[in-house]
Amino acid sequence: MKKMAVSLMTVLLLFAFSPKQLQANNEPLPVAENSAMNVELAETDELLMRLDDINEMDKSLLIYSEKKELRKEVRSINKELKQRGGGIYLSVGGAIIIILLLILLL
């Protein structure tokens, strides 16, 4: 009788502490669109299209001051695109340290 009581309590405890995956809701959550991200992507596309337009221009027909203005515009567009790009930069020294740590830990 004692074994049966212990077994019954074990089963009840197992059901009480069931994994979260069994209790998960299968309905997908609504995804909120990030409008700021969409605006930034649209502006980036505009800048890239402007760079393509400038590259396709026939610059031989332009005077010196117009060419100078185009160069300034291209530089400012490139600068803005680099600022928006972000990214993670890793130096050679940092990469060596990470590799050494991985070798030592593994």
BATIFI-205180 format. One record per residue: residue in one letter; y, z, x of N, C-alpha, C in turn. Coordinates in steps of 0.1 Angstrom, whole numbers, plus 5000, padded with zeros to 4 digits. Last residue first. Layout:
N
<dopa><r>A</r><n_py>Y</n_py><n_pz>Z</n_pz><n_px>X</n_px><ca_py>Y</ca_py><ca_pz>Z</ca_pz><ca_px>X</ca_px><c_py>Y</c_py><c_pz>Z</c_pz><c_px>X</c_px></dopa>
...
This chain:
106
<dopa><r>L</r><n_py>5247</n_py><n_pz>4751</n_pz><n_px>5385</n_px><ca_py>5235</ca_py><ca_pz>4745</ca_pz><ca_px>5380</ca_px><c_py>5225</c_py><c_pz>4745</c_pz><c_px>5392</c_px></dopa>
<dopa><r>L</r><n_py>5267</n_py><n_pz>4763</n_pz><n_px>5399</n_px><ca_py>5263</ca_py><ca_pz>4770</ca_pz><ca_px>5387</ca_px><c_py>5249</c_py><c_pz>4764</c_pz><c_px>5382</c_px></dopa>
<dopa><r>L</r><n_py>5272</n_py><n_pz>4746</n_pz><n_px>5421</n_px><ca_py>5268</ca_py><ca_pz>4760</ca_pz><ca_px>5423</ca_px><c_py>5262</c_py><c_pz>4766</c_pz><c_px>5411</c_px></dopa>
<dopa><r>I</r><n_py>5278</n_py><n_pz>4722</n_pz><n_px>5408</n_px><ca_py>5266</ca_py><ca_pz>4722</ca_pz><ca_px>5417</ca_px><c_py>5262</c_py><c_pz>4737</c_pz><c_px>5419</c_px></dopa>
<dopa><r>L</r><n_py>5301</n_py><n_pz>4729</n_pz><n_px>5394</n_px><ca_py>5289</ca_py><ca_pz>4725</ca_pz><ca_px>5386</ca_px><c_py>5276</c_py><c_pz>4725</c_pz><c_px>5395</c_px></dopa>
<dopa><r>L</r><n_py>5318</n_py><n_pz>4735</n_pz><n_px>5415</n_px><ca_py>5314</ca_py><ca_pz>4745</ca_pz><ca_px>5406</ca_px><c_py>5301</c_py><c_pz>4742</c_pz><c_px>5398</c_px></dopa>
<dopa><r>L</r><n_py>5320</n_py><n_pz>4709</n_pz><n_px>5426</n_px><ca_py>5314</ca_py><ca_pz>4720</ca_pz><ca_px>5434</ca_px><c_py>5310</c_py><c_pz>4732</c_pz><c_px>5425</c_px></dopa>
<dopa><r>I</r><n_py>5333</n_py><n_pz>4696</n_pz><n_px>5405</n_px><ca_py>5320</ca_py><ca_pz>4691</ca_pz><ca_px>5409</ca_px><c_py>5313</c_py><c_pz>4702</c_pz><c_px>5417</c_px></dopa>
<dopa><r>I</r><n_py>5357</n_py><n_pz>4710</n_pz><n_px>5404</n_px><ca_py>5348</ca_py><ca_pz>4710</ca_pz><ca_px>5393</ca_px><c_py>5334</c_py><c_pz>4706</c_pz><c_px>5396</c_px></dopa>
<dopa><r>I</r><n_py>5367</n_py><n_pz>4703</n_pz><n_px>5430</n_px><ca_py>5365</ca_py><ca_pz>4717</ca_pz><ca_px>5426</ca_px><c_py>5355</c_py><c_pz>4718</c_pz><c_px>5414</c_px></dopa>
<dopa><r>I</r><n_py>5371</n_py><n_pz>4676</n_pz><n_px>5427</n_px><ca_py>5361</ca_py><ca_pz>4681</ca_pz><ca_px>5437</ca_px><c_py>5358</c_py><c_pz>4695</c_pz><c_px>5434</c_px></dopa>
<dopa><r>A</r><n_py>5390</n_py><n_pz>4675</n_pz><n_px>5407</n_px><ca_py>5377</ca_py><ca_pz>4669</ca_pz><ca_px>5405</ca_px><c_py>5367</c_py><c_pz>4674</c_pz><c_px>5414</c_px></dopa>
<dopa><r>G</r><n_py>5412</n_py><n_pz>4686</n_pz><n_px>5420</n_px><ca_py>5406</ca_py><ca_pz>4693</ca_pz><ca_px>5408</ca_px><c_py>5392</c_py><c_pz>4688</c_pz><c_px>5405</c_px></dopa>
<dopa><r>G</r><n_py>5416</n_py><n_pz>4667</n_pz><n_px>5440</n_px><ca_py>5412</ca_py><ca_pz>4681</ca_pz><ca_px>5444</ca_px><c_py>5406</c_py><c_pz>4688</c_pz><c_px>5432</c_px></dopa>
<dopa><r>V</r><n_py>5424</n_py><n_pz>4646</n_pz><n_px>5424</n_px><ca_py>5412</ca_py><ca_pz>4644</ca_pz><ca_px>5432</ca_px><c_py>5407</c_py><c_pz>4658</c_pz><c_px>5436</c_px></dopa>
<dopa><r>S</r><n_py>5436</n_py><n_pz>4656</n_pz><n_px>5392</n_px><ca_py>5438</ca_py><ca_pz>4652</ca_pz><ca_px>5406</ca_px><c_py>5424</c_py><c_pz>4651</c_pz><c_px>5413</c_px></dopa>
<dopa><r>L</r><n_py>5438</n_py><n_pz>4643</n_pz><n_px>5360</n_px><ca_py>5430</ca_py><ca_pz>4651</ca_pz><ca_px>5369</ca_px><c_py>5432</c_py><c_pz>4647</c_pz><c_px>5383</c_px></dopa>
<dopa><r>Y</r><n_py>5455</n_py><n_pz>4642</n_pz><n_px>5330</n_px><ca_py>5454</ca_py><ca_pz>4637</ca_pz><ca_px>5343</ca_px><c_py>5447</c_py><c_pz>4648</c_pz><c_px>5352</c_px></dopa>
<dopa><r>I</r><n_py>5452</n_py><n_pz>4632</n_pz><n_px>5297</n_px><ca_py>5449</ca_py><ca_pz>4643</ca_pz><ca_px>5307</ca_px><c_py>5447</c_py><c_pz>4637</c_pz><c_px>5321</c_px></dopa>
<dopa><r>G</r><n_py>5476</n_py><n_pz>4621</n_pz><n_px>5274</n_px><ca_py>5465</ca_py><ca_pz>4619</ca_pz><ca_px>5282</ca_px><c_py>5463</c_py><c_pz>4632</c_pz><c_px>5291</c_px></dopa>
<dopa><r>G</r><n_py>5505</n_py><n_pz>4603</n_pz><n_px>5264</n_px><ca_py>5499</ca_py><ca_pz>4616</ca_pz><ca_px>5267</ca_px><c_py>5487</c_py><c_pz>4614</c_pz><c_px>5276</c_px></dopa>
<dopa><r>G</r><n_py>5519</n_py><n_pz>4582</n_pz><n_px>5251</n_px><ca_py>5505</ca_py><ca_pz>4581</ca_pz><ca_px>5255</ca_px><c_py>5498</c_py><c_pz>4594</c_pz><c_px>5257</c_px></dopa>
<dopa><r>R</r><n_py>5545</n_py><n_pz>4587</n_pz><n_px>5248</n_px><ca_py>5537</ca_py><ca_pz>4588</ca_pz><ca_px>5236</ca_px><c_py>5522</c_py><c_pz>4588</c_pz><c_px>5240</c_px></dopa>
<dopa><r>Q</r><n_py>5554</n_py><n_pz>4581</n_pz><n_px>5274</n_px><ca_py>5556</ca_py><ca_pz>4594</ca_pz><ca_px>5269</ca_px><c_py>5547</c_py><c_pz>4597</c_pz><c_px>5257</c_px></dopa>
<dopa><r>K</r><n_py>5548</n_py><n_pz>4554</n_pz><n_px>5275</n_px><ca_py>5541</ca_py><ca_pz>4563</ca_pz><ca_px>5285</ca_px><c_py>5543</c_py><c_pz>4577</c_pz><c_px>5280</c_px></dopa>
<dopa><r>L</r><n_py>5565</n_py><n_pz>4543</n_pz><n_px>5256</n_px><ca_py>5551</ca_py><ca_pz>4542</ca_pz><ca_px>5254</ca_px><c_py>5543</c_py><c_pz>4552</c_pz><c_px>5263</c_px></dopa>
<dopa><r>E</r><n_py>5590</n_py><n_pz>4548</n_pz><n_px>5269</n_px><ca_py>5587</ca_py><ca_pz>4555</ca_pz><ca_px>5256</ca_px><c_py>5572</c_py><c_pz>4554</c_pz><c_px>5253</c_px></dopa>
<dopa><r>K</r><n_py>5588</n_py><n_pz>4531</n_pz><n_px>5291</n_px><ca_py>5589</ca_py><ca_pz>4546</ca_pz><ca_px>5293</ca_px><c_py>5586</c_py><c_pz>4553</c_pz><c_px>5280</c_px></dopa>
<dopa><r>N</r><n_py>5586</n_py><n_pz>4506</n_pz><n_px>5278</n_px><ca_py>5575</ca_py><ca_pz>4511</ca_pz><ca_px>5286</ca_px><c_py>5576</c_py><c_pz>4526</c_pz><c_px>5289</c_px></dopa>
<dopa><r>I</r><n_py>5612</n_py><n_pz>4506</n_pz><n_px>5267</n_px><ca_py>5600</ca_py><ca_pz>4505</ca_pz><ca_px>5258</ca_px><c_py>5588</c_py><c_pz>4511</c_pz><c_px>5266</c_px></dopa>
<dopa><r>S</r><n_py>5628</n_py><n_pz>4506</n_pz><n_px>5289</n_px><ca_py>5629</ca_py><ca_pz>4517</ca_pz><ca_px>5280</ca_px><c_py>5617</c_py><c_pz>4517</c_pz><c_px>5271</c_px></dopa>
<dopa><r>R</r><n_py>5620</n_py><n_pz>4482</n_pz><n_px>5302</n_px><ca_py>5618</ca_py><ca_pz>4494</ca_pz><ca_px>5309</ca_px><c_py>5618</c_py><c_pz>4506</c_pz><c_px>5299</c_px></dopa>
<dopa><r>V</r><n_py>5628</n_py><n_pz>4464</n_pz><n_px>5282</n_px><ca_py>5614</ca_py><ca_pz>4464</ca_pz><ca_px>5286</ca_px><c_py>5611</c_py><c_pz>4478</c_pz><c_px>5293</c_px></dopa>
<dopa><r>E</r><n_py>5656</n_py><n_pz>4468</n_pz><n_px>5283</n_px><ca_py>5648</ca_py><ca_pz>4470</ca_pz><ca_px>5270</ca_px><c_py>5633</c_py><c_pz>4472</c_pz><c_px>5273</c_px></dopa>
<dopa><r>K</r><n_py>5662</n_py><n_pz>4459</n_pz><n_px>5309</n_px><ca_py>5665</ca_py><ca_pz>4473</ca_pz><ca_px>5305</ca_px><c_py>5656</c_py><c_pz>4477</c_pz><c_px>5292</c_px></dopa>
<dopa><r>R</r><n_py>5655</n_py><n_pz>4432</n_pz><n_px>5306</n_px><ca_py>5648</ca_py><ca_pz>4441</ca_pz><ca_px>5316</ca_px><c_py>5649</c_py><c_pz>4456</c_pz><c_px>5312</c_px></dopa>
<dopa><r>L</r><n_py>5673</n_py><n_pz>4424</n_pz><n_px>5287</n_px><ca_py>5659</ca_py><ca_pz>4424</ca_pz><ca_px>5284</ca_px><c_py>5651</c_py><c_pz>4433</c_pz><c_px>5293</c_px></dopa>
<dopa><r>E</r><n_py>5697</n_py><n_pz>4427</n_pz><n_px>5302</n_px><ca_py>5695</ca_py><ca_pz>4435</ca_pz><ca_px>5290</ca_px><c_py>5680</c_py><c_pz>4435</c_pz><c_px>5286</c_px></dopa>
<dopa><r>K</r><n_py>5692</n_py><n_pz>4407</n_pz><n_px>5321</n_px><ca_py>5694</ca_py><ca_pz>4421</ca_pz><ca_px>5325</ca_px><c_py>5692</c_py><c_pz>4431</c_pz><c_px>5313</c_px></dopa>
<dopa><r>K</r><n_py>5693</n_py><n_pz>4384</n_pz><n_px>5306</n_px><ca_py>5680</ca_py><ca_pz>4388</ca_pz><ca_px>5313</ca_px><c_py>5681</c_py><c_pz>4403</c_pz><c_px>5317</c_px></dopa>
<dopa><r>E</r><n_py>5719</n_py><n_pz>4385</n_pz><n_px>5298</n_px><ca_py>5709</ca_py><ca_pz>4386</ca_pz><ca_px>5288</ca_px><c_py>5696</c_py><c_pz>4390</c_pz><c_px>5294</c_px></dopa>
<dopa><r>S</r><n_py>5732</n_py><n_pz>4381</n_pz><n_px>5323</n_px><ca_py>5734</ca_py><ca_pz>4394</ca_pz><ca_px>5315</ca_px><c_py>5724</c_py><c_pz>4396</c_pz><c_px>5304</c_px></dopa>
<dopa><r>Y</r><n_py>5723</n_py><n_pz>4355</n_pz><n_px>5330</n_px><ca_py>5720</ca_py><ca_pz>4367</ca_pz><ca_px>5338</ca_px><c_py>5721</c_py><c_pz>4380</c_pz><c_px>5330</c_px></dopa>
<dopa><r>I</r><n_py>5711</n_py><n_pz>4336</n_pz><n_px>5302</n_px><ca_py>5721</ca_py><ca_pz>4339</ca_pz><ca_px>5313</ca_px><c_py>5717</c_py><c_pz>4352</c_pz><c_px>5319</c_px></dopa>
<dopa><r>L</r><n_py>5681</n_py><n_pz>4318</n_pz><n_px>5294</n_px><ca_py>5690</ca_py><ca_pz>4329</ca_pz><ca_px>5292</ca_px><c_py>5700</c_py><c_pz>4330</c_pz><c_px>5304</c_px></dopa>
<dopa><r>L</r><n_py>5663</n_py><n_pz>4299</n_pz><n_px>5298</n_px><ca_py>5675</ca_py><ca_pz>4295</ca_pz><ca_px>5291</ca_px><c_py>5685</c_py><c_pz>4306</c_pz><c_px>5290</c_px></dopa>
<dopa><r>S</r><n_py>5641</n_py><n_pz>4311</n_pz><n_px>5310</n_px><ca_py>5649</ca_py><ca_pz>4302</ca_pz><ca_px>5318</ca_px><c_py>5662</c_py><c_pz>4298</c_pz><c_px>5312</c_px></dopa>
<dopa><r>K</r><n_py>5626</n_py><n_pz>4325</n_pz><n_px>5293</n_px><ca_py>5637</ca_py><ca_pz>4333</ca_pz><ca_px>5299</ca_px><c_py>5646</c_py><c_pz>4323</c_pz><c_px>5308</c_px></dopa>
<dopa><r>D</r><n_py>5612</n_py><n_pz>4322</n_pz><n_px>5264</n_px><ca_py>5615</ca_py><ca_pz>4313</ca_pz><ca_px>5275</ca_px><c_py>5628</c_py><c_pz>4319</c_pz><c_px>5282</c_px></dopa>
<dopa><r>M</r><n_py>5590</n_py><n_pz>4349</n_pz><n_px>5254</n_px><ca_py>5603</ca_py><ca_pz>4342</ca_pz><ca_px>5254</ca_px><c_py>5604</c_py><c_pz>4332</c_pz><c_px>5266</c_px></dopa>
<dopa><r>E</r><n_py>5568</n_py><n_pz>4364</n_pz><n_px>5256</n_px><ca_py>5566</ca_py><ca_pz>4350</ca_pz><ca_px>5252</ca_px><c_py>5579</c_py><c_pz>4342</c_pz><c_px>5252</c_px></dopa>
<dopa><r>N</r><n_py>5578</n_py><n_pz>4389</n_pz><n_px>5262</n_px><ca_py>5569</ca_py><ca_pz>4382</ca_pz><ca_px>5272</ca_px><c_py>5568</c_py><c_pz>4367</c_pz><c_px>5269</c_px></dopa>
<dopa><r>I</r><n_py>5590</n_py><n_pz>4396</n_pz><n_px>5238</n_px><ca_py>5598</ca_py><ca_pz>4394</ca_pz><ca_px>5251</ca_px><c_py>5590</c_py><c_pz>4386</c_pz><c_px>5261</c_px></dopa>
<dopa><r>D</r><n_py>5568</n_py><n_pz>4398</n_pz><n_px>5222</n_px><ca_py>5578</ca_py><ca_pz>4388</ca_pz><ca_px>5219</ca_px><c_py>5587</c_py><c_pz>4385</c_pz><c_px>5231</c_px></dopa>
<dopa><r>D</r><n_py>5555</n_py><n_pz>4419</n_pz><n_px>5234</n_px><ca_py>5548</ca_py><ca_pz>4406</ca_pz><ca_px>5233</ca_px><c_py>5558</c_py><c_pz>4395</c_pz><c_px>5231</c_px></dopa>
<dopa><r>L</r><n_py>5573</n_py><n_pz>4440</n_pz><n_px>5229</n_px><ca_py>5570</ca_py><ca_pz>4436</ca_pz><ca_px>5242</ca_px><c_py>5563</c_py><c_pz>4422</c_pz><c_px>5243</c_px></dopa>
<dopa><r>R</r><n_py>5572</n_py><n_pz>4440</n_pz><n_px>5201</n_px><ca_py>5584</ca_py><ca_pz>4436</ca_pz><ca_px>5207</ca_px><c_py>5582</c_py><c_pz>4432</c_pz><c_px>5222</c_px></dopa>
<dopa><r>M</r><n_py>5546</n_py><n_pz>4450</n_pz><n_px>5198</n_px><ca_py>5549</ca_py><ca_pz>4436</ca_pz><ca_px>5193</ca_px><c_py>5562</c_py><c_pz>4431</c_pz><c_px>5199</c_px></dopa>
<dopa><r>L</r><n_py>5549</n_py><n_pz>4475</n_pz><n_px>5208</n_px><ca_py>5540</ca_py><ca_pz>4466</ca_pz><ca_px>5215</ca_px><c_py>5543</c_py><c_pz>4452</c_pz><c_px>5211</c_px></dopa>
<dopa><r>L</r><n_py>5566</n_py><n_pz>4486</n_pz><n_px>5189</n_px><ca_py>5571</ca_py><ca_pz>4485</ca_pz><ca_px>5203</ca_px><c_py>5562</c_py><c_pz>4475</c_pz><c_px>5211</c_px></dopa>
<dopa><r>E</r><n_py>5550</n_py><n_pz>4485</n_pz><n_px>5166</n_px><ca_py>5562</ca_py><ca_pz>4478</ca_pz><ca_px>5167</ca_px><c_py>5567</c_py><c_pz>4476</c_pz><c_px>5181</c_px></dopa>
<dopa><r>D</r><n_py>5530</n_py><n_pz>4503</n_pz><n_px>5174</n_px><ca_py>5526</ca_py><ca_pz>4489</ca_pz><ca_px>5172</ca_px><c_py>5539</c_py><c_pz>4480</c_pz><c_px>5172</c_px></dopa>
<dopa><r>T</r><n_py>5545</n_py><n_pz>4526</n_pz><n_px>5175</n_px><ca_py>5539</ca_py><ca_pz>4522</ca_pz><ca_px>5187</ca_px><c_py>5535</c_py><c_pz>4507</c_pz><c_px>5186</c_px></dopa>
<dopa><r>E</r><n_py>5551</n_py><n_pz>4529</n_pz><n_px>5148</n_px><ca_py>5562</ca_py><ca_pz>4527</ca_pz><ca_px>5157</ca_px><c_py>5556</c_py><c_pz>4522</c_pz><c_px>5170</c_px></dopa>
<dopa><r>A</r><n_py>5525</n_py><n_pz>4533</n_pz><n_px>5138</n_px><ca_py>5533</ca_py><ca_pz>4521</ca_pz><ca_px>5133</ca_px><c_py>5544</c_py><c_pz>4518</c_pz><c_px>5143</c_px></dopa>
<dopa><r>L</r><n_py>5518</n_py><n_pz>4557</n_pz><n_px>5150</n_px><ca_py>5511</ca_py><ca_pz>4545</ca_pz><ca_px>5153</ca_px><c_py>5518</c_py><c_pz>4533</c_pz><c_px>5149</c_px></dopa>
<dopa><r>E</r><n_py>5537</n_py><n_pz>4574</n_pz><n_px>5137</n_px><ca_py>5538</ca_py><ca_pz>4572</ca_pz><ca_px>5152</ca_px><c_py>5530</c_py><c_pz>4560</c_pz><c_px>5156</c_px></dopa>
<dopa><r>V</r><n_py>5529</n_py><n_pz>4572</n_pz><n_px>5111</n_px><ca_py>5542</ca_py><ca_pz>4567</ca_pz><ca_px>5114</ca_px><c_py>5543</c_py><c_pz>4565</c_pz><c_px>5129</c_px></dopa>
<dopa><r>N</r><n_py>5504</n_py><n_pz>4584</n_pz><n_px>5113</n_px><ca_py>5505</ca_py><ca_pz>4570</ca_pz><ca_px>5109</ca_px><c_py>5518</c_py><c_pz>4564</c_pz><c_px>5112</c_px></dopa>
<dopa><r>M</r><n_py>5511</n_py><n_pz>4610</n_pz><n_px>5120</n_px><ca_py>5503</ca_py><ca_pz>4602</ca_pz><ca_px>5129</ca_px><c_py>5504</c_py><c_pz>4587</c_pz><c_px>5126</c_px></dopa>
<dopa><r>A</r><n_py>5524</n_py><n_pz>4618</n_pz><n_px>5097</n_px><ca_py>5531</ca_py><ca_pz>4617</ca_pz><ca_px>5110</ca_px><c_py>5524</c_py><c_pz>4609</c_pz><c_px>5120</c_px></dopa>
<dopa><r>S</r><n_py>5504</n_py><n_pz>4618</n_pz><n_px>5078</n_px><ca_py>5514</ca_py><ca_pz>4608</ca_pz><ca_px>5077</ca_px><c_py>5522</c_py><c_pz>4607</c_pz><c_px>5090</c_px></dopa>
<dopa><r>N</r><n_py>5472</n_py><n_pz>4622</n_pz><n_px>5077</n_px><ca_py>5483</ca_py><ca_pz>4627</ca_pz><ca_px>5085</ca_px><c_py>5494</c_py><c_pz>4616</c_pz><c_px>5086</c_px></dopa>
<dopa><r>E</r><n_py>5455</n_py><n_pz>4628</n_pz><n_px>5047</n_px><ca_py>5460</ca_py><ca_pz>4619</ca_pz><ca_px>5057</ca_px><c_py>5472</c_py><c_pz>4624</c_pz><c_px>5064</c_px></dopa>
<dopa><r>A</r><n_py>5429</n_py><n_pz>4650</n_pz><n_px>5043</n_px><ca_py>5443</ca_py><ca_pz>4648</ca_pz><ca_px>5041</ca_px><c_py>5448</c_py><c_pz>4639</c_pz><c_px>5052</c_px></dopa>
<dopa><r>V</r><n_py>5398</n_py><n_pz>4646</n_pz><n_px>5027</n_px><ca_py>5405</ca_py><ca_pz>4645</ca_pz><ca_px>5040</ca_px><c_py>5420</c_py><c_pz>4642</c_pz><c_px>5037</c_px></dopa>
<dopa><r>P</r><n_py>5378</n_py><n_pz>4669</n_pz><n_px>5009</n_px><ca_py>5389</ca_py><ca_pz>4658</ca_pz><ca_px>5009</ca_px><c_py>5396</c_py><c_pz>4658</c_pz><c_px>5022</c_px></dopa>
<dopa><r>L</r><n_py>5345</n_py><n_pz>4674</n_pz><n_px>5020</n_px><ca_py>5358</ca_py><ca_pz>4679</ca_pz><ca_px>5018</ca_px><c_py>5368</c_py><c_pz>4668</c_pz><c_px>5017</c_px></dopa>
<dopa><r>P</r><n_py>5315</n_py><n_pz>4665</n_pz><n_px>5002</n_px><ca_py>5324</ca_py><ca_pz>4663</ca_pz><ca_px>5013</ca_px><c_py>5338</c_py><c_pz>4668</c_pz><c_px>5010</c_px></dopa>
<dopa><r>E</r><n_py>5291</n_py><n_pz>4688</n_pz><n_px>4991</n_px><ca_py>5301</ca_py><ca_pz>4679</ca_pz><ca_px>4987</ca_px><c_py>5311</c_py><c_pz>4677</c_pz><c_px>4999</c_px></dopa>
<dopa><r>N</r><n_py>5272</n_py><n_pz>4706</n_pz><n_px>4999</n_px><ca_py>5270</ca_py><ca_pz>4693</ca_pz><ca_px>5003</ca_px><c_py>5281</c_py><c_pz>4683</c_pz><c_px>4999</c_px></dopa>
<dopa><r>N</r><n_py>5277</n_py><n_pz>4738</n_pz><n_px>5013</n_px><ca_py>5281</ca_py><ca_pz>4729</ca_pz><ca_px>5001</ca_px><c_py>5279</c_py><c_pz>4714</c_pz><c_px>5006</c_px></dopa>
<dopa><r>A</r><n_py>5252</n_py><n_pz>4759</n_pz><n_px>5026</n_px><ca_py>5263</ca_py><ca_pz>4750</ca_pz><ca_px>5027</ca_px><c_py>5265</c_py><c_pz>4741</c_pz><c_px>5015</c_px></dopa>
<dopa><r>Q</r><n_py>5232</n_py><n_pz>4777</n_pz><n_px>5027</n_px><ca_py>5242</ca_py><ca_pz>4780</ca_pz><ca_px>5017</ca_px><c_py>5254</c_py><c_pz>4769</c_pz><c_px>5017</c_px></dopa>
<dopa><r>L</r><n_py>5217</n_py><n_pz>4768</n_pz><n_px>5048</n_px><ca_py>5211</ca_py><ca_pz>4768</ca_pz><ca_px>5035</ca_px><c_py>5221</c_py><c_pz>4770</c_pz><c_px>5024</c_px></dopa>
<dopa><r>Q</r><n_py>5235</n_py><n_pz>4773</n_pz><n_px>5069</n_px><ca_py>5232</ca_py><ca_pz>4759</ca_pz><ca_px>5066</ca_px><c_py>5225</c_py><c_pz>4758</c_pz><c_px>5052</c_px></dopa>
<dopa><r>K</r><n_py>5234</n_py><n_pz>4801</n_pz><n_px>5073</n_px><ca_py>5246</ca_py><ca_pz>4795</ca_pz><ca_px>5066</ca_px><c_py>5243</c_py><c_pz>4780</c_pz><c_px>5062</c_px></dopa>
<dopa><r>P</r><n_py>5202</n_py><n_pz>4816</n_pz><n_px>5067</n_px><ca_py>5212</ca_py><ca_pz>4809</ca_pz><ca_px>5075</ca_px><c_py>5223</c_py><c_pz>4803</c_pz><c_px>5067</c_px></dopa>
<dopa><r>S</r><n_py>5199</n_py><n_pz>4848</n_pz><n_px>5050</n_px><ca_py>5195</ca_py><ca_pz>4834</ca_pz><ca_px>5052</ca_px><c_py>5206</c_py><c_pz>4827</c_pz><c_px>5060</c_px></dopa>
<dopa><r>F</r><n_py>5195</n_py><n_pz>4876</n_pz><n_px>5046</n_px><ca_py>5202</ca_py><ca_pz>4871</ca_pz><ca_px>5057</ca_px><c_py>5198</c_py><c_pz>4857</c_pz><c_px>5060</c_px></dopa>
<dopa><r>A</r><n_py>5180</n_py><n_pz>4879</n_pz><n_px>5023</n_px><ca_py>5193</ca_py><ca_pz>4884</ca_pz><ca_px>5023</ca_px><c_py>5201</c_py><c_pz>4878</c_pz><c_px>5034</c_px></dopa>
<dopa><r>F</r><n_py>5155</n_py><n_pz>4869</n_pz><n_px>5030</n_px><ca_py>5163</ca_py><ca_pz>4862</ca_pz><ca_px>5020</ca_px><c_py>5177</c_py><c_pz>4866</c_pz><c_px>5020</c_px></dopa>
<dopa><r>L</r><n_py>5148</n_py><n_pz>4889</n_pz><n_px>5048</n_px><ca_py>5149</ca_py><ca_pz>4875</ca_pz><ca_px>5052</ca_px><c_py>5157</c_py><c_pz>4867</c_pz><c_px>5043</c_px></dopa>
<dopa><r>L</r><n_py>5147</n_py><n_pz>4911</n_pz><n_px>5031</n_px><ca_py>5157</ca_py><ca_pz>4911</ca_pz><ca_px>5041</ca_px><c_py>5159</c_py><c_pz>4897</c_pz><c_px>5047</c_px></dopa>
<dopa><r>L</r><n_py>5124</n_py><n_pz>4904</n_pz><n_px>5015</n_px><ca_py>5137</ca_py><ca_pz>4905</ca_pz><ca_px>5009</ca_px><c_py>5149</c_py><c_pz>4905</c_pz><c_px>5019</c_px></dopa>
<dopa><r>V</r><n_py>5105</n_py><n_pz>4904</n_pz><n_px>5035</n_px><ca_py>5107</ca_py><ca_pz>4892</ca_pz><ca_px>5028</ca_px><c_py>5121</c_py><c_pz>4893</c_pz><c_px>5022</c_px></dopa>
<dopa><r>T</r><n_py>5105</n_py><n_pz>4931</n_pz><n_px>5042</n_px><ca_py>5108</ca_py><ca_pz>4921</ca_pz><ca_px>5052</ca_px><c_py>5112</c_py><c_pz>4908</c_pz><c_px>5046</c_px></dopa>
<dopa><r>M</r><n_py>5097</n_py><n_pz>4943</n_pz><n_px>5018</n_px><ca_py>5110</ca_py><ca_pz>4946</ca_pz><ca_px>5023</ca_px><c_py>5114</c_py><c_pz>4936</c_pz><c_px>5034</c_px></dopa>
<dopa><r>L</r><n_py>5071</n_py><n_pz>4933</n_pz><n_px>5017</n_px><ca_py>5080</ca_py><ca_pz>4930</ca_pz><ca_px>5007</ca_px><c_py>5094</c_py><c_pz>4932</c_pz><c_px>5011</c_px></dopa>
<dopa><r>S</r><n_py>5060</n_py><n_pz>4946</n_pz><n_px>5040</n_px><ca_py>5060</ca_py><ca_pz>4931</ca_pz><ca_px>5039</ca_px><c_py>5070</c_py><c_pz>4927</c_pz><c_px>5029</c_px></dopa>
<dopa><r>V</r><n_py>5062</n_py><n_pz>4973</n_pz><n_px>5033</n_px><ca_py>5069</ca_py><ca_pz>4968</ca_pz><ca_px>5044</ca_px><c_py>5070</c_py><c_pz>4953</c_pz><c_px>5044</c_px></dopa>
<dopa><r>A</r><n_py>5045</n_py><n_pz>4972</n_pz><n_px>5011</n_px><ca_py>5059</ca_py><ca_pz>4976</ca_pz><ca_px>5009</ca_px><c_py>5067</c_py><c_pz>4971</c_pz><c_px>5021</c_px></dopa>
<dopa><r>M</r><n_py>5020</n_py><n_pz>4966</n_pz><n_px>5022</n_px><ca_py>5026</ca_py><ca_pz>4957</ca_pz><ca_px>5012</ca_px><c_py>5041</c_py><c_pz>4960</c_pz><c_px>5010</c_px></dopa>
<dopa><r>K</r><n_py>5016</n_py><n_pz>4988</n_pz><n_px>5039</n_px><ca_py>5018</ca_py><ca_pz>4974</ca_pz><ca_px>5045</ca_px><c_py>5024</c_py><c_pz>4965</c_pz><c_px>5035</c_px></dopa>
<dopa><r>K</r><n_py>5012</n_py><n_pz>5008</n_pz><n_px>5020</n_px><ca_py>5023</ca_py><ca_pz>5008</ca_pz><ca_px>5029</ca_px><c_py>5026</c_py><c_pz>4995</c_pz><c_px>5035</c_px></dopa>
<dopa><r>M</r><n_py>4988</n_py><n_pz>5000</n_pz><n_px>5008</n_px><ca_py>5000</ca_py><ca_pz>5000</ca_pz><ca_px>5000</ca_px><c_py>5013</c_py><c_pz>5000</c_pz><c_px>5009</c_px></dopa>
